[in-house]
C-alpha cells in the first residue's frame, strides 16, 4: 500500500550505521537530522545513500558559515530546511518499510530515536551548564537554566519564540541552547509522524493514500505562508510553520517508484537545477523576514528532487555529493551542529568579536569538538542499550525532572551571585534592590486602573501623569525622585514601541505588513481622555523619539508614506498633545533620551566580573566606564523641541543627558554599577541616581507650578 518507500538492503557505509526510523532530521542544522542516521533493525533499514550524507554536509556547512558571520552565504540558515526535508524523507521511508514488513513498533521506534539523539544532547546540556555556571551572570544563568528545562521537555522552540525578538537578533546571540529549537521540532515531528502513518495505513484506502498525503502537505504549505505574514518575527520557530518541510520529504518517498528512473543526462540536469536553487537562496541577503516562506518552499522542493529515487540517485550530482570529504562531514553533522552554536554564544557573551582569527578558532573548535562528540558519544551510544521503559526514564524523564528542579533552585537562589565574589555580589544586590515592584506591570497599562502604577508621594489621587513607550517606563526612578521631592504622586502608563500622541497611527512592525498598531492608537486615546478630565498638574511624555523617525507614522491606512511626511505628522501630533495638556490646566513636560547605549558596552563593563579580573578583563572593563560624545542631537528633533518651547511657554523639556554627560563624555556606570540594563534602557539604579543628580544641579521642575 505504501508504494515502495525505499530500497531495502542493510548496507553500512564505512562505519556509518544505517539510518533508522526517524532518521535524518536536523533540529537546527544537523541536530536531529544528522542524528537520524541511527542503526535499526535490519528488516526496517533502508539502503544507504552516500549522496544524502553529502547533502547533509552542504546543509551543515551552510549553517556553520552563516553563524560564523561570513558574508558568502547570508542566508545559510536554509541548511536547517534541507535537514528537515532529509529527516522527513528518511523517517517516512523507514516507517513505511517496517509497516510493509510487519516489523513496525512504536516503542522500538522511540527507543532507537532516543538513543540516537539524547546521549549527545545530555552531554551538551552538562557541558553548557558547567560553562555558564562559570561565566554567566546571575539573571543570565537563571535564563539559561530555564532554556535547559524547556530543551529537556522538547519545547525549546516555543520558549525561544517568546524570549527573543526574532531569529538572528542581538538578544539571541548569547543563548547557548538557541539552536535546540530545531531539535524540538524534530521531536515534535517524531510524535506526529509514526502515529499519522500508522493511522493512514490502517484506515485510508490504498488508492486515496497519495491524495491524502498531498492534500495534507499543501495545507501545511498554506499554513506556513499564512504564518509568515501574520507572525513574521516569530513563525521561524513554530512547528506549524515547519511541518510542511518534513512533509515534503515524506512526499519524496511516497511519490517515488522503482519503475521510474530518468536517464542520467535528464536526471543530472534536473539535479543541477535543484542545487542551483539551493545555492541561489543561500546567497540572498533579504529572505529572513517572515521565513519560512516562498524561499523555504523552493529550497525544500529542490532538496526533495535530490532525494527522489529515479532522479537524485540516477544523476551525476549524486556522485558529486558522494565525494568522500563531504560524506565525512555529513557523518559528523549532528555533532557539529550541536556544538557549534554554544561556542559562538559564549564568545558573544564575553564580547569576543568574530575577527578573522576568531572565526578560524571557531571553525577549528567546532570540528574538533564535533569529531570528539561523534567518536566518544554519538557513535558509541548509537545502538539502544535498554528497553523502551528504561530508556525513557534514563534519557528523557530523569534529565527533564533534574533540570526543572535545577531551574527552580537557581531562581530561588537568585542565580547564585556568590560565584563572583563580594564586590560583584554588592553590585548585583544594588541593581536588584532598586527595581520597583510594579514597574514592569505598568508597561502595557493605559486606563489608570492599576493602583500599583501610582508612585511618588502618598496621595489620594495622582497629580502627575507619566506616559509614553518603554523609555517612559525606564524613567520611573527619575520621575519618582522628582515627585517625592515635590510631594506629588505619579500615575505611570505606557505601551511598548508606541508614540503616546493623539491623531496618529503607527505601522506595526511586529505584525503583518501594513497592519496598523491598533493597541497603541487605543492606548493614546485613553491617555488623552484621562488628561481632559483635568486631574493632573503635570503631564510627562517620555519616548525614544528618534526611533519613530521612519515612514511609519500615518493618520489613516491609505496615507502616503515617507520620512518627511512622518516628521511633519510627528510635529503636528506633538503640538496637538501639548494643546490638549495646556487646555486641561496641566504643565506639559517632554523627556528627551538618555545617551544611546553603545554597542557591546555591558559586555565590556561586565567582562571583569565574568572572567574574575583575569586576562586583562579588569583593565578592559575600566576603559568602558565612559564613552565619548560629540554633543550633537538629531537635527530634526533638536529643531522641533526648540520650536515647541518657543510656541508653548509653559512647556518644560528635561534632558537626562545633562546629568549623564559632561565635557564630551557620557558615563556608562554610576558608582561602579552599569547604567544600562538592556539594549537602550537604563537600569533602575541609574534612573534613580540621574533623578538625584538632576535635583542637585537643576532643581525640581515639578515645583515650578504654584
C-alpha positions in Angstrom: 0.0 0.0 0.0 2.8 2.4 0.7 4.1 2.3 -2.8 7.7 1.2 -2.3 9.1 3.5 0.3 12.8 2.8 -0.4 15.2 0.1 -1.4 15.9 -2.2 1.4 19.4 -3.6 1.9 21.2 -3.3 5.1 24.2 -1.6 3.8 26.6 0.3 6.0 29.0 2.9 4.9 32.4 2.8 6.4 31.4 2.8 10.0 28.4 5.0 9.5 25.4 3.0 10.6 22.3 2.9 8.5 19.6 5.4 9.1 16.8 4.4 11.4 13.2 5.2 11.9 13.0 8.8 12.3 16.2 9.4 10.6 18.0 12.5 9.4 16.3 15.5 10.7 18.1 18.2 12.0 16.8 20.4 14.6 18.7 23.3 13.5 21.3 22.5 11.1 22.0 18.9 11.8 20.7 18.4 15.1 18.2 15.6 14.7 18.8 15.2 11.1 22.2 14.0 11.3 21.2 12.3 14.4 18.7 10.5 12.4 21.5 8.4 11.0 21.0 5.7 13.5 21.1 1.9 13.3 17.9 0.0 13.3 16.6 -3.4 12.7 17.9 -5.0 9.6 14.4 -5.5 8.3 13.4 -1.9 8.7 16.5 -0.2 7.5 16.8 1.4 4.1 19.6 1.3 1.5 22.4 3.7 2.5 22.9 6.6 0.0 26.2 8.4 0.4 24.8 11.3 -1.5 22.4 12.0 1.3 25.4 12.4 3.7 26.9 14.7 1.2 23.7 16.7 1.1 23.7 16.8 4.8 27.3 18.1 4.7 26.2 21.0 2.5 23.4 21.8 4.9 25.6 21.9 8.0 28.3 23.9 6.3 25.7 26.5 5.2 24.7 26.8 8.8 28.2 27.0 10.2 29.3 29.6 7.7 26.2 31.7 8.3 26.5 31.6 12.0 30.3 32.3 11.6 29.4 35.7 10.1 30.9 35.0 6.7 29.1 37.1 4.0 29.4 34.4 1.4 26.1 32.8 2.4 24.0 35.5 4.0 21.0 33.1 4.1 22.9 30.0 5.1 20.2 29.2 7.7 18.4 27.4 4.9 20.6 24.4 5.9 18.0 23.7 8.5 15.3 23.4 5.9 17.4 20.9 4.0 17.8 18.9 7.1 14.1 18.9 7.8 13.4 17.5 4.3 16.0 14.8 4.7 14.5 13.9 8.0 11.0 13.6 6.6 12.3 11.5 3.7 14.3 9.0 5.9 11.8 8.7 8.7 8.9 8.1 6.3 11.0 5.6 4.3 11.9 3.5 7.4 8.4 3.6 9.0 6.7 2.6 5.7 9.1 -0.2 5.0 8.7 -1.6 8.5 5.0 -1.4 8.2 5.2 -3.3 4.9 7.4 -5.9 6.5 5.1 -6.2 9.6 8.0 -5.2 11.9 6.9 -1.7 13.0 6.8 -1.0 16.7 6.1 2.4 18.3 8.3 1.5 21.3 11.1 0.3 19.0 10.9 3.5 17.0 11.1 5.7 20.0 13.8 3.7 21.8 16.1 4.0 18.7 15.3 7.7 18.3 16.1 8.4 22.0 19.4 6.6 22.0 20.3 8.2 18.7 19.7 11.8 19.8 19.7 12.1 23.6 23.2 11.0 24.7 24.9 13.8 22.8 22.2 16.3 23.9 22.7 15.3 27.5 26.5 15.9 27.1 25.7 19.2 25.6 23.5 20.2 28.5 26.1 19.2 31.0 29.0 21.0 29.4 26.9 24.1 28.7 25.8 24.0 32.4 29.4 23.9 33.5 30.5 26.8 31.3 27.5 29.0 32.1 27.9 28.4 35.8 31.5 29.7 35.5 30.8 32.7 33.2 27.1 33.7 33.2 25.8 36.4 35.5 23.0 35.5 37.9 20.0 36.6 35.9 21.5 35.2 32.7 22.2 31.8 34.4 18.6 31.6 35.6 17.5 32.2 32.0 19.9 29.6 30.8 18.6 27.0 33.3 15.1 27.8 32.1 16.2 27.1 28.5 17.7 23.8 29.6 14.5 22.9 31.2 12.5 23.6 28.1 15.1 21.8 25.9 14.7 18.7 28.1 10.9 19.0 27.7 11.3 19.1 23.9 9.6 22.5 23.6 12.5 24.9 23.4 11.2 26.2 20.1 8.2 27.7 21.9 10.4 29.1 24.6 12.8 30.9 22.3 9.9 32.3 20.2 8.8 34.1 23.4 12.1 35.3 24.8 13.7 36.6 21.5 12.6 39.3 19.2 13.4 37.1 16.2 15.9 34.8 14.7 19.5 36.1 14.3 18.7 39.1 16.5 21.1 40.6 19.1 19.1 39.3 22.1 19.5 35.7 20.8 23.3 35.8 20.2 24.4 34.7 23.6 21.8 32.0 24.3 23.8 28.7 24.3 20.8 26.5 23.6 19.0 28.6 21.0 19.8 26.0 18.3 17.8 23.3 20.1 14.7 24.9 18.7 15.1 22.7 15.6 15.7 19.6 17.7 12.4 20.3 19.5 10.7 20.5 16.1 12.4 17.2 15.2 10.9 15.5 18.3 7.5 17.1 17.7 7.7 15.5 14.2 8.5 12.2 15.7 5.4 12.4 17.9 3.2 13.1 14.9 4.7 11.0 12.0 4.6 7.4 13.3 1.0 7.7 14.5 -0.1 9.5 11.4 1.4 7.0 9.0 0.1 4.1 11.1 -3.5 5.6 11.1 -3.3 6.2 7.3 -2.0 2.7 6.7 -4.9 1.3 8.8 -7.8 3.4 7.7 -7.2 5.1 4.4 -7.8 3.2 1.2 -4.8 2.4 -0.9 -6.0 4.5 -3.9 -6.6 7.5 -1.7 -3.3 7.4 0.2 -1.2 9.6 -2.0 -4.0 12.2 -2.4 -4.4 12.5 1.3 -0.7 13.0 1.9 -0.5 15.6 -0.9 -3.6 17.4 0.5 -2.1 17.5 4.0 1.2 18.7 2.6 -0.4 21.5 0.6 -2.4 22.5 3.6 0.8 22.7 5.7 2.4 24.9 3.0 -0.6 27.2 3.0 -0.5 27.4 6.8 3.2 28.3 6.7 2.6 31.1 4.2 -0.2 32.5 6.4 2.1 32.4 9.5 4.9 34.1 7.6 2.5 37.1 7.0 0.7 37.1 10.4 3.7 36.4 12.7 6.9 37.2 10.6 9.2 37.6 13.6 8.0 34.5 15.5 7.0 31.8 13.0 10.6 30.9 12.4 10.4 28.7 15.5 6.9 27.3 15.0 6.3 23.6 14.4 3.2 24.6 12.5 5.3 26.7 10.2 7.9 23.9 9.7 5.9 20.7 9.3 5.5 21.2 5.6 9.2 20.9 5.1 9.3 17.5 6.7 6.1 16.5 4.8 7.8 17.5 1.5 10.4 14.9 2.5 7.7 12.4 3.1 6.2 13.1 -0.4 9.6 12.4 -2.0 9.2 8.8 -0.6 5.5 8.4 -1.2 5.6 9.5 -4.8 8.8 7.6 -5.7 8.5 4.4 -7.6 11.0 1.6 -8.6 9.5 1.7 -12.0 10.5 5.3 -12.6 14.1 6.3 -13.5 15.3 9.1 -15.7 18.3 8.7 -17.9 21.5 10.1 -16.5 21.5 13.3 -18.6 18.0 14.3 -17.7 18.4 13.5 -14.0 21.7 15.4 -13.9 20.2 18.5 -15.5 17.3 18.5 -13.1 19.5 17.9 -10.0 21.9 20.6 -11.2 19.0 23.0 -11.3 17.9 21.9 -7.8 21.4 22.6 -6.4 21.4 25.9 -8.2 18.1 26.8 -6.5 19.6 26.0 -3.1 22.7 28.0 -3.9 20.7 30.9 -5.1 18.6 31.0 -1.9 21.7 30.7 0.2 23.3 33.8 -1.3 20.3 36.0 -1.0 20.5 38.6 1.8 16.9 39.6 2.4 14.8 36.5 2.8 14.8 36.1 6.6 11.8 38.3 7.2 8.8 36.0 7.6 10.8 32.9 7.0 9.9 30.1 6.2 8.0 31.4 3.2 8.4 31.1 -0.6 12.2 30.7 -0.5 11.8 27.9 2.0 9.4 26.1 -0.3 11.9 26.4 -3.1 14.7 25.0 -1.0 12.5 22.1 0.2 11.3 21.2 -3.2 14.9 21.3 -4.6 16.1 19.1 -1.7 13.2 16.6 -2.4 14.3 16.4 -6.0 17.8 15.5 -5.0 16.4 12.8 -2.7 13.8 11.4 -5.2 14.5 7.9 -6.3 15.0 7.7 -10.0 16.2 11.3 -10.2 18.6 12.1 -7.3 20.2 8.7 -7.2 20.4 8.5 -11.0 22.2 11.8 -11.6 25.8 12.8 -11.8 25.1 15.1 -8.9 24.7 12.0 -6.6 28.3 11.1 -7.4 29.5 14.6 -6.6 27.6 14.6 -3.3 29.1 11.2 -2.5 32.6 12.8 -2.6 34.3 11.3 0.5 35.2 14.5 2.3 31.6 15.7 2.0 30.4 12.3 3.2 32.7 12.5 6.2 31.4 15.9 7.2 27.9 14.6 6.7 28.5 11.8 9.2 29.6 14.4 11.8 26.8 16.9 11.0 24.7 16.2 14.1 27.6 16.7 16.5 28.9 19.7 14.5 25.5 21.2 14.8 25.1 20.5 18.5 28.4 22.1 19.5 29.0 24.9 17.1 26.4 27.3 18.5 27.3 27.2 22.2 30.9 28.1 21.2 29.6 31.2 19.3 27.1 32.0 22.1 29.8 32.1 24.8 32.1 34.2 22.6 29.2 36.6 22.1 28.5 36.7 25.8 32.1 37.6 26.5 32.1 40.3 23.8 34.6 38.5 21.6 34.2 39.8 18.1 34.3 37.5 15.1 37.6 38.7 13.7 39.2 36.6 11.0 41.4 34.9 13.7 38.5 34.3 16.0 36.5 32.9 13.1 39.2 30.4 12.3 39.3 29.4 16.0 35.5 29.0 15.9 35.6 26.6 13.0 38.6 24.7 14.5 36.8 24.3 17.9 33.6 23.2 16.2 35.2 20.5 14.1 37.4 19.2 17.0 34.5 19.2 19.4 32.2 17.7 16.9 34.6 14.9 16.0 35.2 14.0 19.6 31.5 14.1 20.3 30.8 11.8 17.4 33.5 9.3 18.4 33.1 9.3 22.1 29.3 9.8 22.4 27.2 9.8 19.3 28.7 6.7 17.6 29.3 4.8 20.9 25.7 5.1 22.0 24.1 4.8 18.6 22.5 1.4 19.4 19.8 1.1 22.0 21.2 -0.3 25.3 17.9 -0.8 27.2 14.2 -1.4 26.6 11.8 1.4 26.0 10.8 1.9 29.6 14.3 2.2 31.0 15.4 4.3 28.0 12.6 6.8 28.5 13.3 7.0 32.2 17.1 7.3 32.0 17.5 9.6 29.0 14.3 11.7 29.0 12.4 11.7 32.3 15.3 11.9 34.7 17.0 14.8 32.8 13.8 16.7 32.5 13.0 16.4 36.2 16.6 17.2 37.2 16.8 20.3 35.0 13.4 21.5 36.1 14.5 21.2 39.8 17.8 22.9 39.0 16.0 25.8 37.4 13.7 26.2 40.4 16.8 26.1 42.7 18.6 28.7 40.6 15.6 31.0 40.7 15.2 30.6 44.4 18.9 31.4 45.0 18.8 34.3 42.5 21.4 32.7 40.2 23.9 32.1 43.0 25.6 35.5 42.8 28.3 34.5 45.3 30.1 32.7 42.4 31.6 36.1 41.5 32.9 37.5 44.8 31.9 40.2 47.3 32.2 43.2 45.0 30.1 41.7 42.3 27.5 40.5 44.8 27.2 44.1 46.1 26.7 45.3 42.5 24.0 42.6 41.8 22.3 43.4 45.1 22.2 47.1 44.3 20.7 46.5 40.8 18.1 44.3 42.3 17.3 46.5 45.3 16.3 49.4 43.1 13.9 47.6 40.8 10.4 48.9 41.6 8.0 46.1 42.3 5.3 47.2 39.8 7.2 49.0 37.1 7.2 46.2 34.5 3.4 45.6 35.1 2.7 49.2 34.1 4.2 48.8 30.7 1.1 48.0 28.7 -1.3 49.8 31.1 -3.4 52.7 29.7 -6.6 53.0 31.7 -5.3 54.1 35.1 -7.0 51.3 36.9 -3.9 49.6 38.4 -3.1 51.1 41.8 0.4 49.6 41.5 1.2 52.1 38.8 1.0 55.0 41.2 4.3 56.1 42.6 5.9 59.1 44.4 4.4 60.7 47.4 1.4 59.1 49.1 -1.7 61.0 47.8 -5.3 60.1 47.3 -5.1 60.9 43.6 -2.1 61.2 41.3 -1.3 64.8 40.2 1.3 63.8 37.6 0.8 61.5 34.5 3.9 59.8 33.1 3.2 58.2 29.7 4.9 57.0 26.6 6.7 53.9 25.4 9.2 51.6 27.2 11.5 54.6 27.6 9.0 56.4 29.7 8.9 53.2 31.8 12.6 53.2 32.3 12.4 56.8 33.7 10.3 55.5 36.6 13.1 56.1 39.1 14.0 59.5 37.7 10.4 60.8 37.8 9.7 59.2 41.2 12.7 61.0 42.7 11.4 64.4 41.4 7.8 63.6 42.5 8.8 62.6 46.1 10.8 65.8 46.4 7.8 67.8 45.3 5.3 65.9 47.4 3.4 64.6 44.3 2.1 61.2 43.2 2.5 59.9 39.7 0.4 57.6 37.5 2.7 55.7 35.2 1.2 54.4 32.0 2.9 53.2 28.9 2.8 50.9 25.9 5.9 49.3 24.2 7.0 50.8 20.9 4.2 53.3 21.0 4.0 57.0 20.5 1.7 58.5 23.2 0.4 61.1 20.8 -3.2 61.8 19.6 -4.4 61.6 16.0 -1.8 59.3 14.5 -1.3 55.6 13.9 1.9 53.6 13.6 2.5 50.7 11.3 3.1 47.7 13.4 6.5 46.2 12.6 5.6 43.2 14.8 2.6 42.0 12.8 1.7 41.6 9.2 2.9 44.2 6.8 0.7 47.3 6.5 -1.2 46.4 9.6 -1.8 49.4 12.0 -0.8 49.2 15.6 -4.3 49.4 16.9 -3.4 48.8 20.6 -1.1 51.8 20.5 -3.7 54.0 19.0 -6.3 53.0 21.5 -3.9 53.5 24.4 -3.1 57.0 23.3 -6.8 57.8 23.1 -7.3 56.7 26.7 -4.3 58.8 27.9 -5.9 62.0 26.5 -9.3 61.1 27.9 -7.6 61.0 31.3 -5.9 64.3 30.7 -9.0 66.0 29.5 -10.6 65.3 32.9 -8.3 67.9 34.4 -7.0 66.0 37.3 -3.3 66.3 36.6 -0.9 69.2 37.4 1.8 67.8 35.1 1.8 65.5 32.1 5.2 64.0 31.3 5.8 62.3 27.9 8.8 60.1 27.6 9.7 58.4 24.3 12.6 57.0 22.3 11.8 59.9 19.9 14.4 59.1 17.3 13.2 55.5 16.8 10.0 56.9 15.2 11.8 58.9 12.5 10.8 56.4 9.8 8.0 56.3 7.3 5.7 54.5 9.8 3.6 57.5 11.1 0.2 57.9 9.4 -3.2 59.3 10.2 -5.1 56.6 8.3 -4.2 53.4 6.4 -4.1 54.9 2.9 -1.9 57.8 3.8 1.2 58.3 1.6 4.3 57.4 3.5 7.8 58.9 3.6 10.3 60.1 6.2 9.4 63.7 5.5 5.7 63.1 5.9 6.3 61.2 9.2 8.3 64.1 10.5 5.5 66.5 9.7 2.9 64.3 11.3 5.1 63.8 14.4 5.4 67.6 14.8 1.6 68.1 14.3 0.8 65.3 16.8 3.1 66.7 19.5 1.6 70.1 19.1 -1.9 68.6 19.3 -0.9 66.8 22.5 0.6 69.9 24.0 -2.6 71.9 23.2 -4.8 69.3 25.0 -2.5 69.2 28.0 -2.3 73.0 28.3 -6.1 73.3 27.9 -6.6 70.8 30.8 -4.6 73.2 33.0 -1.6 70.9 33.3 2.0 71.7 32.6 3.5 69.7 29.7 6.9 68.1 30.2 8.8 66.3 27.4 11.6 63.9 28.4 14.4 63.6 25.9 16.6 60.5 25.6 19.5 59.3 27.7 22.7 58.7 25.7 22.0 55.7 23.4 23.6 52.5 24.7 26.9 51.9 22.9 27.1 48.6 21.2 28.6 45.9 23.4 29.1 48.3 26.4 27.7 45.9 29.1 29.7 43.0 27.8 32.7 45.3 28.1 31.8 46.6 31.6 31.0 43.1 33.0 33.8 41.3 31.4 35.9 41.6 34.6 33.0 40.0 36.6 32.6 37.1 34.2 36.4 36.4 34.0 37.1 37.3 37.6 39.5 40.0 36.5 41.7 37.6 34.6 43.3 38.0 31.2 43.3 41.8 31.4 39.5 42.0 31.9 39.7 44.4 34.8 41.6 47.0 32.8 39.4 46.3 29.8 36.2 46.9 31.8 37.5 50.2 33.4 38.1 51.5 29.9 34.3 51.3 29.3 33.2 53.4 32.2 32.6 56.3 29.9 32.3 56.9 26.2 33.0 60.0 24.0 30.0 62.1 22.8 30.0 64.8 20.3 27.2 66.7 22.0 25.1 66.7 18.8 21.5 65.7 18.9 19.3 64.5 16.0 19.0 67.7 14.0 15.3 67.3 13.3 14.4 66.5 16.9 16.6 69.3 18.2 14.9 71.9 16.0 11.5 70.5 16.8 11.9 70.7 20.5 13.4 74.2 20.3 10.4 75.4 18.2 8.0 73.8 20.6 9.5 75.6 23.6 9.1 78.9 21.7 5.5 78.1 20.8 4.4 76.8 24.3 5.9 78.9 27.1 4.8 76.5 29.8 6.5 73.6 28.2 9.3 72.0 30.2 12.0 69.9 28.4 14.1 67.6 30.5 17.3 66.1 29.0 18.7 63.3 31.2 22.0 63.7 29.2 22.5 66.9 31.2 23.5 64.7 34.1 24.7 61.6 32.3 27.1 63.5 30.0 29.7 66.2 30.7 32.8 67.5 29.0 32.3 65.4 25.9 31.9 62.1 27.6 28.9 60.1 28.9 29.1 57.8 31.8 28.1 54.2 31.4 28.5 53.4 35.1 27.4 55.1 38.3 29.3 54.1 41.4 30.6 51.1 39.5 27.1 50.0 38.6 26.1 49.7 34.9 23.9 52.5 33.6 22.1 50.2 31.0 20.1 47.1 31.8 19.4 46.1 28.2 19.6 47.4 24.7 18.8 51.0 25.2 17.0 51.1 28.6 18.8 52.4 31.7 18.9 50.4 34.9 16.6 51.4 37.7 19.6 52.3 39.9 20.8 54.7 37.2 17.3 56.1 36.7 17.0 57.0 40.4 20.6 58.3 40.5 20.0 60.5 37.5 17.0 61.9 39.2 19.0 62.8 42.3 21.7 64.4 40.2 19.1 66.4 38.3 17.7 67.8 41.5 21.1 68.8 42.7 22.1 70.6 39.5 18.9 72.0 38.1 16.3 72.0 40.9 12.9 70.4 40.6 10.7 71.2 37.6 7.7 69.7 39.4 7.9 72.5 41.9 7.7 75.3 39.3 3.8 75.3 39.3 2.3 77.0 42.4 
